Amino acid sequence: MKKLLREPLVHFIVLGAALFLIYHVVSKPRSDGPAKIVVTQGQVDQLISGFTKAWQRPPAPEELAGLVRDRVREEVYCREAMAMGLDKDDTIIRRRLRQKMEFISDDIATVVEPTDADLSAHFQAHPDAFRLPARFTFSQVYLQPGKHGEHLARDARELLAKLSQIGTQADTSLLGDAFLLESQFSAVPASEIAKQFGDQFAAKLVTLAPGEWQGPLESGYGLHLVLLWERTESRLPSLAEVRDAVRREWNNTRRLEANENFYQELLKRYTVTVEGVAADPTHLALRASK
């Protein structure tokens, strides 16, 4: 008997019987005959389009038949799963349904194209979002603290004197210590400099006068001798310069507003009760209380 219970075939039969029993307990019998499944011409066209996009050719007749069979199988399983309540309290399904509802409001928001007045108003209302950052073009020579030890400061002064004597013609690739970053940087935004060298280095670089070797500037890597070639100050561009960026931001803002308005309209259909909240739950900012 124990040997029989260990047989995989027995496990399969028991599992199948359990699923069959659950199905008949949960599902409701249909008294009006079989439900209808219609695979529309539009759905067939979508199947063909998806296959063509994936395989760069239209499906053969037998392949299309297979796609249709799979579509019918999917519909049958989905309907029966929903009849059994398998879609209830499923986090993934709930997120997908929410996403599809948000897609609806997204589609509504993208129907309207912004006018020049719309873009100008958005640009003037959010100037800092489109401000062009300060940019720096500079050369640097690196000194590794571990290599120079207690002579680091002295070696930095001597190398700075040598660089000052050579001037702007100095070949930075032949001086200093090996460094994982480049020795030449062209029109790099201040934020990117801070990201690569650290805030302390970026703040000090802002104070340098162009045209001469200066330093040392300290970073998270060690010391750097720097020749600032050019600094372009931060400025507010014209609308024409950043029109595409303004358009993207305008569309995104409108999409978010449309989503919120759509949700608030739907929320008006419900009375929301938040259990287990001791204090007044109005801080949840659900709105739509009319």
MOCORWO-V42532 format. One record per residue. PSI is psi in radians with two decimals (none if undefined). D_LAST is the distance of its C-alpha to the last C-alpha in whole Angstrom. Layout:
psi=PSI d_last=D_LAST
psi=PSI d_last=D_LAST
This chain:
psi=-0.78 d_last=68
psi=-0.67 d_last=67
psi=-0.66 d_last=68
psi=-0.69 d_last=66
psi=-0.37 d_last=63
psi=-0.09 d_last=63
psi=2.29 d_last=63
psi=-0.59 d_last=61
psi=-0.66 d_last=61
psi=-0.75 d_last=60
psi=-0.74 d_last=57
psi=-0.76 d_last=56
psi=-0.74 d_last=56
psi=-0.76 d_last=55
psi=-0.75 d_last=52
psi=-0.73 d_last=52
psi=-0.65 d_last=52
psi=-0.76 d_last=49
psi=-0.71 d_last=47
psi=-0.70 d_last=48
psi=-0.77 d_last=47
psi=-0.76 d_last=44
psi=-0.81 d_last=43
psi=-0.44 d_last=44
psi=-0.75 d_last=42
psi=-0.76 d_last=39
psi=2.64 d_last=39
psi=2.33 d_last=38
psi=2.51 d_last=41
psi=2.18 d_last=41
psi=-0.20 d_last=43
psi=0.38 d_last=42
psi=3.14 d_last=44
psi=2.49 d_last=44
psi=2.75 d_last=41
psi=2.42 d_last=41
psi=2.10 d_last=41
psi=2.07 d_last=41
psi=1.84 d_last=42
psi=2.88 d_last=41
psi=-0.62 d_last=43
psi=-0.69 d_last=41
psi=-0.68 d_last=41
psi=-0.75 d_last=44
psi=-0.67 d_last=44
psi=-0.69 d_last=42
psi=-0.77 d_last=45
psi=-0.77 d_last=47
psi=-0.76 d_last=46
psi=-0.74 d_last=45
psi=-0.78 d_last=48
psi=-0.71 d_last=50
psi=-0.64 d_last=48
psi=-0.65 d_last=49
psi=0.02 d_last=53
psi=0.54 d_last=53
psi=2.70 d_last=54
psi=2.71 d_last=53
psi=2.56 d_last=54
psi=2.84 d_last=57
psi=-0.77 d_last=56
psi=-0.55 d_last=57
psi=-0.71 d_last=54
psi=-0.69 d_last=52
psi=-0.70 d_last=52
psi=-0.68 d_last=52
psi=-0.73 d_last=48
psi=-0.76 d_last=47
psi=-0.72 d_last=48
psi=-0.63 d_last=46
psi=-0.72 d_last=43
psi=-0.73 d_last=44
psi=-0.76 d_last=45
psi=-0.75 d_last=41
psi=-0.74 d_last=39
psi=-0.86 d_last=41
psi=-0.71 d_last=40
psi=-0.81 d_last=37
psi=-0.77 d_last=36
psi=-0.63 d_last=38
psi=-0.70 d_last=37
psi=-0.63 d_last=33
psi=-0.56 d_last=35
psi=-0.07 d_last=36
psi=0.32 d_last=33
psi=-0.26 d_last=34
psi=-0.16 d_last=31
psi=2.41 d_last=29
psi=0.52 d_last=28
psi=2.02 d_last=31
psi=-0.74 d_last=30
psi=-0.77 d_last=31
psi=-0.73 d_last=30
psi=-0.72 d_last=26
psi=-0.68 d_last=27
psi=-0.72 d_last=28
psi=-0.71 d_last=25
psi=-0.75 d_last=23
psi=-0.71 d_last=26
psi=-0.64 d_last=26
psi=-0.68 d_last=22
psi=-0.55 d_last=22
psi=-0.63 d_last=26
psi=-0.83 d_last=24
psi=-0.55 d_last=21
psi=-0.76 d_last=25
psi=-0.67 d_last=26
psi=-0.72 d_last=24
psi=-0.55 d_last=24
psi=-0.04 d_last=28
psi=-0.64 d_last=28
psi=2.26 d_last=28
psi=2.40 d_last=31
psi=2.49 d_last=31
psi=2.97 d_last=33
psi=-0.64 d_last=36
psi=-0.68 d_last=34
psi=-0.84 d_last=31
psi=-0.71 d_last=33
psi=-0.74 d_last=35
psi=-0.73 d_last=31
psi=-0.71 d_last=31
psi=-0.76 d_last=34
psi=-0.51 d_last=34
psi=-0.41 d_last=31
psi=1.03 d_last=32
psi=-0.63 d_last=36
psi=-0.43 d_last=37
psi=-0.33 d_last=35
psi=0.11 d_last=38
psi=2.32 d_last=41
psi=2.29 d_last=44
psi=2.81 d_last=46
psi=2.49 d_last=49
psi=2.60 d_last=52
psi=2.36 d_last=55
psi=2.10 d_last=58
psi=2.83 d_last=61
psi=2.63 d_last=64
psi=2.55 d_last=64
psi=2.27 d_last=67
psi=2.50 d_last=66
psi=2.12 d_last=68
psi=2.12 d_last=67
psi=-0.73 d_last=67
psi=-0.52 d_last=69
psi=-0.59 d_last=72
psi=-0.34 d_last=73
psi=-2.30 d_last=72
psi=-0.17 d_last=73
psi=0.20 d_last=75
psi=-0.85 d_last=71
psi=-0.74 d_last=71
psi=-0.79 d_last=75
psi=-0.59 d_last=74
psi=-0.73 d_last=71
psi=-0.74 d_last=73
psi=-0.73 d_last=76
psi=-0.63 d_last=74
psi=-0.70 d_last=72
psi=-0.69 d_last=76
psi=-0.75 d_last=77
psi=-0.68 d_last=74
psi=-0.61 d_last=74
psi=-0.72 d_last=77
psi=-0.64 d_last=77
psi=-2.60 d_last=74
psi=-0.14 d_last=71
psi=0.01 d_last=74
psi=2.37 d_last=73
psi=1.73 d_last=73
psi=-0.38 d_last=70
psi=-0.30 d_last=70
psi=0.01 d_last=74
psi=2.72 d_last=73
psi=-2.82 d_last=71
psi=2.80 d_last=70
psi=2.46 d_last=68
psi=2.48 d_last=64
psi=-0.34 d_last=62
psi=2.96 d_last=60
psi=2.83 d_last=61
psi=-0.24 d_last=64
psi=2.31 d_last=62
psi=2.28 d_last=59
psi=2.12 d_last=58
psi=0.88 d_last=55
psi=2.29 d_last=53
psi=2.63 d_last=49
psi=-0.65 d_last=49
psi=-0.64 d_last=46
psi=-0.64 d_last=49
psi=-0.77 d_last=52
psi=-0.64 d_last=50
psi=-0.66 d_last=49
psi=-0.69 d_last=52
psi=-0.31 d_last=54
psi=2.75 d_last=52
psi=-0.64 d_last=50
psi=-0.78 d_last=53
psi=-0.82 d_last=55
psi=-0.70 d_last=53
psi=-0.66 d_last=53
psi=-0.62 d_last=56
psi=-0.59 d_last=57
psi=-0.51 d_last=55
psi=-0.16 d_last=57
psi=2.55 d_last=60
psi=2.43 d_last=62
psi=2.65 d_last=63
psi=-0.03 d_last=67
psi=2.69 d_last=68
psi=2.34 d_last=68
psi=2.89 d_last=66
psi=-2.90 d_last=65
psi=2.61 d_last=65
psi=2.36 d_last=61
psi=2.42 d_last=60
psi=-3.07 d_last=58
psi=-0.21 d_last=57
psi=-0.55 d_last=60
psi=-2.40 d_last=62
psi=2.62 d_last=64
psi=2.38 d_last=64
psi=2.28 d_last=66
psi=2.40 d_last=64
psi=1.90 d_last=65
psi=2.05 d_last=62
psi=-0.79 d_last=63
psi=2.50 d_last=60
psi=2.17 d_last=56
psi=2.09 d_last=53
psi=2.68 d_last=51
psi=2.50 d_last=47
psi=2.80 d_last=46
psi=2.06 d_last=43
psi=3.00 d_last=44
psi=2.81 d_last=43
psi=-0.64 d_last=41
psi=-0.58 d_last=43
psi=-0.56 d_last=44
psi=0.48 d_last=41
psi=-0.77 d_last=39
psi=-0.72 d_last=39
psi=-0.72 d_last=37
psi=-0.72 d_last=35
psi=-0.78 d_last=34
psi=-0.77 d_last=33
psi=-0.66 d_last=31
psi=-0.80 d_last=29
psi=-0.73 d_last=29
psi=-0.73 d_last=28
psi=-0.77 d_last=25
psi=-0.66 d_last=24
psi=-0.79 d_last=24
psi=-0.71 d_last=22
psi=-0.73 d_last=19
psi=-0.72 d_last=19
psi=-0.79 d_last=19
psi=-0.77 d_last=16
psi=-0.72 d_last=14
psi=-0.77 d_last=15
psi=-0.75 d_last=14
psi=-0.64 d_last=10
psi=-0.72 d_last=10
psi=-0.64 d_last=12
psi=-0.47 d_last=10
psi=-0.33 d_last=7
psi=-0.08 d_last=10
psi=2.66 d_last=10
psi=2.10 d_last=10
psi=2.22 d_last=12
psi=2.18 d_last=15
psi=1.85 d_last=18
psi=2.62 d_last=21
psi=0.12 d_last=24
psi=1.97 d_last=22
psi=-0.75 d_last=23
psi=3.01 d_last=21
psi=2.12 d_last=18
psi=0.21 d_last=16
psi=-0.33 d_last=14
psi=-0.18 d_last=17
psi=-0.24 d_last=16
psi=0.79 d_last=13
psi=-0.58 d_last=11
psi=-2.77 d_last=8
psi=0.77 d_last=6
psi=0.01 d_last=4
psi=none d_last=0
